[in-house]
Amino acid sequence: MFEDEDDAPHEGVVVSARAFANAVQATDTPPQLVLLNSCNSASQIDALVTVVTPFAIGMADSIDDADAINYAAQFYASIANGQSINSAHLAGRSALELAGLDGATLPTLAVADGADPSATILVEPPSETY
């Protein structure tokens, strides 16, 4: 289910896994990572790393909005600070634990064969010049 452009409460838009994969692949530079920050999305990540991207993160069960927001905030902050995908994922999970939230084990990382999340850095921090 995807949100649509309607701000009023709605059921969302059903998007098949194939349609989503096709949309992600419809670029000259496919993404290195797909983060599905929604309930029960971990069931899709193995297929994503097989066909679409080397790394995918999904939630293993229902996740509270606060947990999902906290995980994403820490994950993306870590990525922006030049941390590896694995470190950012672990930092996101740790942020949930440190905040006393229940969803710390829900974010799940899937990795394609031959890919290394500990060695993959998506954002190189700017070099400091003096």
Secondary structure, DSSP 8 states (H G I E B T S, - for coil): -B--S--S----B---HHHHHHHHHSSSS--SEEEE-STTGGGGHHHHHHHT-SEEEEESS---HHHHHHHHHHHHHHHHTT-BHHHHHHHHHHHHHHTT-TTTT-EEEEE-TT--TTT-BS--------
